[in-house]
Amino acid sequence: MARGLLHCRLVLADAMADVFISYDRATSRDAAAALKAALGDGAFLDTSEIADGAAFPETLITALLGCRVVVVLASRRYFTRDYCLRELEAAQAGAELVVGLVDGVGDLDDLAPEWRDRNWPGAGETGRLVALVEAALGRGVALRWPADVRERFLAPLVRPMAVGTPRAGLIPESLGDRFVGRERDLWRIHRALAPHEGQAAVAALTGVVEGGGGFGKTRLAAEYVWRYGRHYPGGLFWLDAEDEGRLAAQFHEILCRLRPETPDWKGFTEAGRDARRELGVVFEGLERPALLVVDNVPEASAGAAPVGVGTYRPGRGGPVTVLATSRQRLGGFGGVVGLEIETLEEEAAVRLLSRGVAGQLNREEWGEVAGWVGCLPLALELLNAAMRMGEAAGRVLERARGAEAGAALDGMMETLRPQVPAGALRGVTEALWVTYERLAEEWREAARLMAQLGPEVIPMEVAEGLGGEGARAALVGHSVVERVAGGGVPVYGRMHRIMGSFLRGLSVGDGERERVTGVLCEVMDPERCRRPAEWGVLNLVSPHAEVVFGRAVRGGVGGEGAVRLGQRVGILQRAQGQYWRARTIEGETVELAGRVLGPEHPDTLTSMGNLASSLKAGGDLAGARELQEQVVASLKRVLGTC
């Protein structure tokens, strides 16, 4: 059997056949052939191959849409194949279904309820299957395909939306045909959401290991948007829940996409308008289904109740479906459907790991390597990228067997321990090290610098200050940084938090942190922060500035650069009318400046003046006056009186 070929095959007659048989070739070939022979001219066997990523053949679409009965030979493997699942989606939308169970498979959760809870025969019980087919045909079942089903199957595998669909937010780019091993999870998501199209449904993706990272929850949500986005013509909206300080601004962005006449953020806030409330009204008035992805819902603190998904879904009515990702189970809103995302099964993990490098190891050896990293998608993607870039698969296998393991990585392992399942900790750490080793020194430096930033999307302007074009391209090619699409501001991508933690452990002295601080300060020039036309890019820079500043405050390692960075973030927030946020960071800036620069240093006094301005704008006149009097008194001591 040729490598790289999708083994989901169809047995069919011709364009006018009444019966269409959908099956997985690897598990059901003999049963399919026997059924074809029994049905005679009612079905024909098609032995042609469909390569991974190829378009769905027109002849097969015609045959599928020309039938009245679809026979599904249901094996466990069947429900992991993209084309099989696409056939199943169409079959359940328009034809009578007959199911044959392969190897006694009992998990039929992927079938619609009307087909799931029936006593189906085994796939090898040809006589019983033929009888069911004949009974269905004898009832005169009629075609009932939706009008757009042909267009769906003629569409490319990756098609984010219908032309003109509103979109807001920064969505990770699709992996295209490099996305393997998660087809069934995508189908599970769609089955959870599709029955509710036109209503307010909610599905939540969680990791099965508490606190575990690297499961690919964001990747699944992104691929769902790209591959099933056509089901949501009312809009596709991506919300970064981790950036809690900007939720209102993100709601405003969605509102602007749905109501272009909405004023910019400054005018909107100065008018005292509420983005969440107004967006809720718009959501309730939508006529077509829309999808709101809420990515990275923060974990609740110890002892607190899980965060409710409703926190991020403006309004209650309207055809807006919510898909949320989180590391823990989420609280209720309209009935949350929990979808626990586990590590990949070994077969799927091997497919992801060996894609493009197959043949260098045998199946058992690939399985060893996959098990070494706990079958976590993040580590598998990194190793696959390293091998495609020239890393010898044999050397990776030696690492998996412990030939190159040593104490040098123990410190890095401790850094990652809270984020990675214990059984995969060494493997994941070494997978990260394999990736790092393959980078040229210039690329390593760029990677370490970008790791100082937060996990949010990195604007291109910041990335250009931290690494040259060659380094930026190399980091994407080695899967150190993931590309992101969408938005009106040029963006580079985002770095997974596990990768960031690992690289920060390799940072060389304080110089790298100071360099990152300098680049952020340069981009966030005070005058620029006050210009609304610049806020599109600055709103993406600000979360990174807050992360870098926060580490300086907590670590007590910030100097003059960190103080100025805190000042700039406060200036931006105050200019945007976010006075309560400005007061918080400006208060921390005053404290940091007093500690590292002294109570009467010019930057300390400037920081106090900034905080006084925010207090005044927010209505705390007494607090503002007290600070201003302290500044005046300090200036008199330093400069003297006239």
VOGU-3710 file (C-alpha; in Angstrom, 3 decimals, decimal comma):
1> margllhcrl> 0,000/0,000/0,000  1,533/3,326/-1,080  2,589/5,681/1,701  1,036/9,129/2,032  -2,334/7,992/0,650  -5,628/8,386/2,440  -7,154/4,954/2,932  -10,796/5,967/3,129  -12,407/4,329/0,081  -15,834/4,156/-1,408
11> vladamadvf> -17,746/1,335/-3,044  -20,300/2,733/-5,428  -22,164/1,966/-8,581  -22,254/4,842/-11,005  -23,670/8,347/-10,958  -27,197/6,897/-10,670  -26,554/4,082/-8,136  -29,119/3,750/-5,360  -26,565/2,519/-2,830  -23,339/4,191/-1,762
21> isydratsrd> -20,974/2,362/0,600  -18,571/4,411/2,724  -15,733/2,551/4,417  -12,127/2,615/5,563  -9,994/0,541/3,257  -7,516/-0,661/5,865  -10,188/-2,221/8,093  -13,167/-3,022/5,837  -11,972/-3,872/2,318  -13,151/-7,505/2,368
31> aaaalkaalg> -16,531/-6,672/3,900  -17,030/-3,910/1,317  -16,148/-6,236/-1,558  -18,572/-8,901/-0,282  -21,372/-6,350/0,028  -20,703/-5,067/-3,477  -20,888/-8,605/-4,856  -24,170/-9,231/-3,043  -25,754/-5,991/-4,255  -24,673/-6,669/-7,832
41> dgafldtsei> -25,359/-3,824/-10,226  -26,584/-1,698/-7,334  -22,992/-0,901/-6,384  -19,529/-0,868/-7,895  -16,145/-0,974/-6,272  -13,851/1,978/-6,915  -10,219/1,048/-6,273  -8,610/4,393/-7,163  -6,578/6,202/-4,498  -7,095/9,716/-3,111
51> adgaafpetl> -3,856/11,365/-1,986  -3,704/13,283/1,296  -4,952/16,822/0,755  -6,401/16,088/-2,699  -9,797/17,486/-3,670  -12,816/15,237/-3,255  -13,302/13,696/-6,749  -16,268/15,025/-8,703  -17,274/11,505/-9,759  -17,585/10,400/-6,140
61> itallgcrvv> -19,583/13,482/-5,216  -21,964/12,761/-8,077  -22,339/9,147/-6,944  -22,911/10,137/-3,336  -25,538/12,720/-4,202  -27,235/10,347/-6,616  -27,851/7,571/-4,082  -30,753/6,955/-1,764  -29,087/4,691/0,807  -25,597/5,036/2,289
71> vvlasrryft> -24,032/2,000/3,928  -21,402/2,929/6,521  -18,972/0,194/7,531  -18,116/1,655/10,921  -14,691/0,835/12,308  -12,792/2,775/14,932  -10,401/3,898/12,218  -13,293/5,056/10,023  -14,079/7,799/12,535  -10,514/9,163/12,334
81> rdyclrelea> -10,418/9,706/8,542  -11,264/13,139/7,204  -12,885/11,953/3,970  -14,899/9,265/5,710  -16,238/11,845/8,130  -17,111/14,212/5,290  -19,040/11,383/3,596  -20,780/10,644/6,889  -21,720/14,313/7,314  -23,358/14,335/3,895
91> aqagaelvvg> -25,012/10,957/4,382  -26,691/12,002/7,613  -27,887/15,180/5,931  -29,668/13,586/2,995  -29,882/9,807/2,749  -31,173/6,716/4,513  -28,373/5,180/6,577  -27,442/1,527/7,113  -24,551/0,709/9,448  -22,316/-2,343/9,601
101> lvdgvgdldd> -20,129/-2,673/12,700  -16,483/-3,599/12,151  -14,782/-5,628/14,911  -17,731/-5,070/17,195  -17,145/-1,324/17,433  -19,524/0,042/20,029  -18,742/3,761/19,982  -21,231/5,355/17,607  -21,291/8,781/19,240  -20,371/10,332/15,906
111> lapewrdrnw> -23,709/9,265/14,424  -26,814/11,405/14,712  -29,256/10,147/17,392  -31,676/8,718/14,811  -28,972/6,293/13,631  -26,952/5,807/16,804  -29,271/3,770/19,020  -30,159/0,878/16,722  -29,276/-2,794/16,622  -26,894/-2,841/13,656
121> pgagetgrlv> -25,347/-6,037/12,247  -21,645/-6,653/11,873  -19,932/-5,499/8,695  -19,282/-9,124/7,753  -22,963/-10,091/8,021  -23,585/-9,373/4,369  -27,019/-10,970/4,235  -28,391/-8,847/7,054  -26,951/-5,683/5,518  -28,448/-6,485/2,114
131> alveaalgrg> -31,819/-7,067/3,765  -31,674/-3,681/5,479  -30,704/-1,976/2,204  -33,529/-3,665/0,312  -36,028/-2,772/3,023  -34,989/0,884/2,844  -35,261/0,939/-0,940  -38,596/-0,863/-0,709  -39,941/1,933/1,465  -39,284/4,291/-1,418
141> valrwpadvr> -36,960/6,590/0,508  -36,557/9,847/-1,373  -33,546/12,117/-1,736  -33,498/14,998/0,734  -30,077/16,570/0,237  -29,672/20,197/1,363  -29,279/22,607/-1,537  -25,668/23,436/-0,649  -24,352/19,917/-0,013  -22,665/19,627/-3,411
151> erflaplvrp> -20,956/22,991/-2,946  -19,672/21,865/0,477  -17,974/18,818/-0,970  -16,560/20,590/-3,976  -15,017/23,177/-1,649  -11,340/22,837/-0,719  -10,454/21,022/2,495  -9,577/24,361/4,061  -12,162/27,033/3,451  -12,753/29,472/6,266
161> mavgtpragl> -15,980/31,136/5,277  -18,322/32,262/2,586  -17,261/35,410/0,760  -18,237/38,478/2,727  -18,534/36,757/6,108  -17,576/39,238/8,869  -14,485/38,207/10,824  -12,689/39,715/13,815  -9,724/38,555/15,851  -6,395/36,936/15,066
171> ipeslgdrfv> -6,791/33,273/14,131  -3,831/30,871/13,866  -3,277/29,921/10,238  -4,475/26,501/9,120  -1,923/23,717/8,821  -3,673/22,543/5,653  -2,673/18,999/4,756  -0,114/19,033/7,589  -2,988/18,708/10,056  -3,174/14,978/10,768
181> grerdlwrih> -4,378/12,743/13,564  -7,124/15,027/14,863  -9,841/14,524/12,247  -12,165/12,779/14,666  -11,779/15,544/17,245  -12,813/18,096/14,612  -15,818/15,966/13,810  -16,698/15,717/17,523  -16,617/19,494/17,770  -18,877/19,865/14,778
191> ralaphegqa> -21,291/17,211/15,997  -21,528/19,112/19,301  -22,216/22,401/17,552  -23,965/21,524/14,291  -27,298/20,363/15,807  -27,604/23,814/17,324  -26,887/25,887/14,235  -29,218/28,857/14,376  -29,328/28,689/18,183  -26,964/29,626/21,002
201> avaaltgvve> -24,935/26,457/21,535  -21,790/26,154/23,590  -18,985/23,619/23,401  -15,884/23,750/25,554  -12,550/22,082/24,827  -10,530/21,100/27,860  -7,317/19,231/28,481  -7,753/15,885/30,193  -4,668/16,466/32,379  -5,159/19,326/34,803
211> ggggfgktrl> -2,687/22,072/33,996  -1,303/20,105/31,046  -0,167/22,074/28,032  0,658/21,001/24,519  -2,624/19,207/23,824  -3,398/21,405/20,839  -6,692/22,925/21,991  -6,071/26,230/20,229  -4,937/24,378/17,103  -8,169/22,354/17,044
221> aaeyvwrygr> -10,291/25,474/17,454  -8,387/27,202/14,636  -8,682/24,240/12,268  -12,402/24,064/13,050  -12,796/27,698/11,998  -10,887/27,149/8,749  -12,577/23,871/7,814  -16,128/24,378/9,072  -16,370/28,164/8,953  -18,712/27,990/5,980
231> hypgglfwld> -21,436/26,828/8,370  -21,399/30,247/10,086  -22,154/32,902/7,445  -23,200/35,358/10,145  -19,595/35,849/11,274  -16,441/34,218/12,640  -15,011/35,904/15,716  -11,889/34,980/17,706  -11,607/36,237/21,278  -8,387/35,939/23,303
241> aedegrlaaq> -9,730/35,409/26,814  -6,229/35,403/28,281  -5,916/39,105/27,506  -8,573/39,982/30,080  -7,675/43,655/30,129  -8,673/43,989/26,477  -11,971/42,102/26,487  -13,974/45,299/26,052  -11,728/46,395/23,181  -12,124/42,995/21,532
251> fheilcrlrp> -15,905/43,223/21,869  -15,651/46,661/20,272  -13,680/45,215/17,340  -16,394/42,613/16,696  -19,036/45,302/16,986  -17,215/47,381/14,348  -17,169/44,412/11,946  -20,913/43,917/12,340  -21,758/47,629/12,509  -19,148/49,577/10,489
261> etpdwkgfte> -20,678/52,881/11,562  -19,496/52,267/15,170  -17,040/55,013/16,257  -13,414/54,216/17,064  -12,455/53,066/20,540  -11,607/56,523/21,885  -14,834/58,099/20,690  -16,794/55,065/21,831  -15,454/55,119/25,379  -15,582/58,902/25,738
271> agrdarrelg> -19,269/58,684/24,890  -19,685/56,278/27,823  -20,876/53,430/25,608  -20,677/49,762/26,663  -19,206/47,463/23,984  -20,395/44,261/25,650  -23,982/45,425/26,008  -24,211/46,780/22,464  -22,629/43,663/20,976  -25,145/41,551/22,869
281> vvfeglerpa> -27,968/43,462/21,186  -26,353/42,944/17,775  -25,854/39,227/18,427  -29,506/38,866/19,357  -30,528/40,481/16,072  -28,378/38,310/13,771  -30,321/36,397/11,153  -27,618/33,884/10,212  -25,513/31,572/12,404  -22,235/32,981/13,745
291> llvvdnvpea> -19,349/31,438/15,680  -17,514/33,013/18,618  -14,291/31,228/19,589  -13,168/32,062/23,126  -9,569/30,879/23,331  -7,599/30,239/26,518  -10,219/30,903/29,169  -8,117/31,493/32,320  -8,080/28,870/35,038  -9,929/29,721/38,229
301> sagaapvgvg> -7,790/30,233/41,308  -7,553/27,428/43,860  -10,885/26,838/45,568  -12,812/29,132/43,216  -15,584/27,990/40,903  -14,686/27,492/37,221  -15,151/30,511/34,995  -18,513/30,628/33,232  -18,427/30,727/29,445  -21,180/33,329/29,570
311> tyrpgrggpv> -18,575/35,805/30,827  -17,293/36,025/27,278  -20,544/35,760/25,308  -22,344/39,127/25,078  -26,108/38,794/25,186  -28,100/35,629/25,566  -30,149/35,305/22,420  -29,353/35,121/18,739  -27,789/32,394/16,577  -24,279/32,733/18,040
321> tvlatsrqrl> -22,500/29,485/18,842  -19,582/29,556/21,291  -16,515/27,313/21,151  -14,249/27,832/24,173  -10,854/26,373/25,046  -9,492/26,049/28,554  -7,210/23,931/30,720  -10,076/23,138/33,075  -13,774/22,385/32,853  -15,839/25,502/32,406
331> ggfggvvgle> -18,931/26,707/34,192  -22,353/26,748/32,661  -24,012/28,926/30,101  -26,839/27,552/28,011  -25,605/24,006/28,604  -21,869/23,602/28,066  -20,919/20,495/26,117  -17,592/19,329/27,540  -15,175/17,935/24,956  -12,130/16,529/26,711
341> ietleeeaav> -9,137/16,522/24,384  -6,737/13,745/25,210  -3,298/13,015/23,866  -3,253/11,419/20,440  -3,607/7,700/20,024  -0,320/6,162/18,971  -1,335/5,572/15,347  -2,351/9,211/14,879  0,749/10,387/16,760  2,987/8,389/14,415
351> rllsrgvagq> 1,256/9,914/11,396  1,955/13,410/12,722  5,501/12,595/13,777  6,593/10,859/10,570  4,881/13,049/7,995  7,382/13,870/5,269  10,135/11,766/6,866  8,584/8,293/6,764  10,865/5,398/5,859  13,750/6,268/8,162
361> lnreewgeva> 12,342/4,218/11,060  10,008/1,256/11,222  6,523/1,435/12,721  7,589/0,200/16,163  10,448/2,700/16,329  8,190/5,595/15,390  5,894/4,426/18,179  8,796/4,548/20,644  9,530/8,154/19,766  5,839/9,134/19,977
371> gwvgclplal> 5,500/7,494/23,383  8,652/9,224/24,603  6,940/12,615/24,276  3,604/11,366/25,556  2,010/11,715/22,102  1,595/15,449/22,796  0,936/17,340/19,523  3,275/20,220/20,438  6,293/17,928/20,864  5,366/15,810/17,846
381> ellnaamrmg> 5,155/18,889/15,614  8,525/20,126/16,862  10,235/16,792/16,228  8,613/16,473/12,816  9,800/19,963/11,861  13,319/19,184/13,107  13,485/15,983/11,045  12,112/17,692/7,960  14,870/20,283/8,439  17,553/17,607/8,518
391> eaagrvlera> 17,653/16,085/12,003  18,351/12,349/11,674  15,412/10,226/12,783  17,891/7,704/14,133  19,380/10,315/16,466  15,910/11,221/17,713  15,301/7,515/18,409  18,564/7,338/20,368  17,383/10,226/22,513  14,077/8,469/23,082
401> rgaeagaald> 15,970/5,397/24,268  18,003/7,489/26,689  21,313/7,310/24,859  21,764/11,081/25,000  19,791/11,891/28,125  21,721/13,643/30,866  21,533/15,898/33,876  21,985/19,031/31,772  18,263/19,118/31,011  17,092/18,570/34,590
411> gmmetlrpqv> 16,800/22,290/35,320  14,770/22,843/32,173  12,518/19,954/33,132  11,760/21,600/36,459  10,750/24,765/34,623  8,259/22,831/32,499  7,016/20,447/35,197  3,812/22,421/36,018  2,828/22,507/32,339  3,643/19,024/30,996
421> pagalrgvte> 2,308/15,573/32,002  4,871/13,889/34,240  5,334/10,809/32,070  6,284/12,916/29,068  8,367/15,542/30,856  11,844/14,403/29,803  10,740/13,577/26,275  9,055/16,943/25,751  12,040/18,781/27,242  14,440/16,968/24,930
431> alwvtyerla> 12,152/17,556/21,939  12,390/21,268/22,680  16,163/20,937/22,982  16,383/19,097/19,631  14,585/22,033/18,026  16,820/24,594/19,731  19,988/22,748/18,715  19,057/22,962/15,052  18,824/26,758/15,125  21,745/28,894/14,010
441> eewreaarlm> 23,036/31,197/16,764  21,319/34,245/15,241  18,035/32,328/15,198  18,524/31,126/18,771  18,992/34,681/19,942  15,815/35,801/18,175  13,927/32,884/19,735  15,146/33,742/23,243  14,223/37,390/22,749  10,706/36,575/21,563
451> aqlgpevipm> 10,302/34,188/24,500  10,525/37,240/26,785  7,170/38,346/25,350  3,759/37,021/26,327  1,841/34,150/24,670  -0,295/36,584/22,658  0,119/37,418/18,978  3,390/39,215/18,202  2,993/42,276/15,929  5,386/42,307/12,974
461> evaeglggeg> 6,837/45,635/14,087  8,004/44,082/17,371  9,257/40,901/15,683  11,358/42,973/13,260  13,075/44,617/16,195  13,963/41,246/17,718  15,139/39,267/14,704  16,007/39,638/11,037  13,946/38,265/8,172  15,987/35,064/7,983
471> araalvghsv> 15,612/34,382/11,693  11,876/35,035/11,608  11,396/32,628/8,705  13,534/29,973/10,419  11,531/30,127/13,644  8,309/29,515/11,735  9,894/26,711/9,714  11,044/24,961/12,886  7,599/25,401/14,534  9,059/27,645/17,249
481> vervagggvp> 6,539/30,306/16,242  3,081/29,672/14,797  1,742/31,927/12,052  -1,471/33,856/12,670  -3,945/35,225/10,124  -6,486/38,015/10,153  -6,772/41,551/11,450  -5,789/44,816/9,806  -2,364/45,030/11,496  0,700/43,134/10,171
491> vygrmhrimg> 1,417/40,320/12,623  4,173/37,733/12,838  2,742/34,877/14,923  2,621/33,543/18,469  4,878/31,337/20,577  3,393/28,497/22,614  3,710/29,126/26,348  5,655/25,873/26,861  8,162/26,888/24,199  8,427/30,331/25,802
501> sflrglsvgd> 9,073/28,891/29,261  11,781/26,618/27,874  13,562/29,387/25,974  13,453/31,843/28,868  15,380/29,228/30,841  18,147/29,554/28,238  18,330/33,362/28,280  21,818/34,850/28,465  22,030/37,443/31,253  19,926/40,585/31,707
511> gerervtgvl> 20,945/42,044/28,354  18,292/40,137/26,405  15,483/41,276/28,687  16,724/44,867/28,444  16,873/44,626/24,657  13,266/43,458/24,500  12,276/46,264/26,855  14,022/48,758/24,587  12,228/47,531/21,465  8,844/47,718/23,209
521> cevmdpercr> 9,582/51,242/24,486  10,584/52,338/20,997  7,379/51,001/19,457  5,261/52,497/22,260  6,498/56,069/21,847  4,423/58,326/24,164  3,158/60,582/21,369  2,228/57,541/19,334  0,310/56,112/22,310  -1,873/59,230/22,311
531> rpaewgvlnl> -2,868/58,918/18,620  -6,019/56,797/18,045  -4,838/55,908/14,521  -1,960/53,940/16,097  -4,023/51,982/18,584  -4,572/49,012/16,259  -0,932/47,945/16,510  -0,357/49,282/20,020  -3,227/47,206/21,412  -1,288/44,147/20,252
541> vsphaevvfg> 1,993/45,435/21,668  0,564/46,387/25,055  -0,064/42,819/26,378  3,593/41,962/25,737  4,735/45,171/27,421  2,619/44,322/30,462  4,132/40,820/30,648  7,711/42,117/30,424  6,983/44,885/32,937  5,241/42,430/35,276
551> ravrggvgge> 8,267/40,123/35,335  10,468/43,107/36,193  8,193/44,070/39,084  7,884/40,544/40,469  11,548/39,719/40,000  12,866/43,021/41,278  15,203/43,156/38,277  13,796/46,102/36,377  15,793/49,231/35,767  15,147/52,516/34,044
561> gavrlgqrvg> 13,933/50,758/30,888  11,259/48,820/32,783  10,071/52,008/34,471  9,698/53,755/31,115  7,876/50,748/29,704  5,362/50,911/32,555  4,916/54,630/31,881  4,134/53,986/28,207  1,555/51,310/28,940  -0,137/53,674/31,380
571> ilqraqgqyw> -0,143/56,506/28,826  -1,840/54,248/26,260  -4,486/53,041/28,696  -5,215/56,559/29,919  -5,494/57,860/26,351  -8,029/55,126/25,649  -10,079/56,023/28,710  -9,152/52,873/30,642  -8,380/54,818/33,787  -8,765/51,936/36,235
581> rartiegetv> -6,226/49,866/34,290  -3,883/52,841/33,976  -4,012/53,441/37,741  -2,950/49,870/38,436  0,124/49,778/36,225  1,082/53,377/37,025  0,969/52,576/40,727  3,330/49,640/40,146  5,559/51,893/38,051  5,835/54,429/40,877
591> elagrvlgpe> 6,751/51,644/43,303  9,362/50,150/40,932  10,867/53,540/40,110  11,195/54,475/43,774  12,895/51,168/44,526  15,406/51,021/41,665  15,907/54,708/40,821  15,182/56,512/44,071  12,203/58,552/45,319  13,294/61,808/43,675
601> hpdtltsmgn> 14,633/60,518/40,370  13,033/62,352/37,383  11,436/59,120/36,141  9,974/58,469/39,592  8,450/61,948/39,701  7,164/61,574/36,119  5,538/58,291/37,086  3,864/59,937/40,076  2,559/62,704/37,829  1,152/60,148/35,386
611> lasslkaggd> -0,644/58,327/38,190  -2,065/61,630/39,448  -3,447/62,342/35,957  -5,199/58,967/35,841  -6,636/59,408/39,320  -7,986/62,810/38,333  -9,478/61,511/35,063  -11,092/58,662/36,977  -12,693/61,012/39,513  -10,320/60,551/42,487
621> lagarelqeq> -9,525/64,238/42,909  -8,250/63,929/46,478  -5,820/61,159/45,559  -4,604/63,111/42,522  -4,027/66,267/44,585  -2,056/64,394/47,244  0,287/62,913/44,626  0,730/66,236/42,830  1,657/67,925/46,098  4,296/65,234/46,713
631> vvaslkrvlg> 5,738/65,833/43,249  5,875/69,597/43,779  7,556/69,158/47,169  10,174/66,831/45,666  10,876/69,219/42,795  11,415/72,062/45,246  13,926/69,986/47,185  15,754/68,956/44,021  15,607/72,220/42,061  15,163/74,768/44,821
641> tc> 12,644/77,592/44,875  12,680/80,544/42,509
//
